[in-house]
Every structure is written in C-alpha cells, then in structure tokens.
C-alpha cells in the first residue's frame, strides 16, 4: 500500500474544473460583449443577454464545485446538487471500475454514493491515484476504528 495522504485532503478534478470555469468566463464575456455592441437592443434585451451569460456561467461553476474532503472524522462529498457528510465507518468500499464516469462509494446502509470529485474524464491517471488514496484512507480508518 502506498503512503497515506496527510489529513485533511481534498480531491477534485482540477483540469475539468479549469476547463469549466474558463469556458464559463469566456461565454459570459462574449455574450455580454455582444449585448453591449448590438445597437438595436433595448436595455431590457441587453439585460436579458447578460443574465443569460451569467446563468450559463453559474451552471458551469456549479459543475466545477464537485470535490471530496477527507479529514480525521470522515469524508464530505460535494456533488453538483448536494453535500453529504459520512463517517469513516459508513464507507464499505471505494470503487472506480474501467468505464465508470466517477468513483462510487458503497455504504453501510446498502446504497451507493457517486463521488463526482474523483472522475477520470480529462485526467484519468490522476483520478486513479486519487481513488487509490481514498481507498487506502478508508481501509486505514475503518481498520483502526474496529473494536
């Protein structure tokens, strides 16, 4: 087993995040510039263009916020629409199988939780390393917590 990362540690898809935020900024700037440069638009129409650009940026920023934070007491999974806090003992297994879009956590209640903060999209090797690190942390923490 490789050396465990120091806690707290945050896993997030860095390249994907950079692409999403850059694209969101570019979209907002272009749509705003178009709104300001089109002379035939009224104030309400200009505002609706700018609002649309801001909305598109907001959606991409929401997609870019995904992460996993592991600390001494457990793991916090931040996905697109929510956040979930898990104790180490609740996590049974960390899975990243070939073809999976992101890591899945098998939980003690019989459910599976997607973890979008570790995804092999743009940086496959980084996602594999992060999944292994999280798996090693889970194994170390749940073994240590057994009576």
Secondary structure, 3 states (H helix, E strand, C coil): CCCCCCCCEEECCHHHHHHHHHHHHHHHHHHHHHHHHCCCCCHHHHHHHHHHHHHHHHHHHHHHCCEEEEECCEEEEECCCCEEEEEHHHEEEEECCCCCCCEEEEECCCCEEEECCCCCCCCHHHHHHHHHHHHHHHHHHHHHHCC
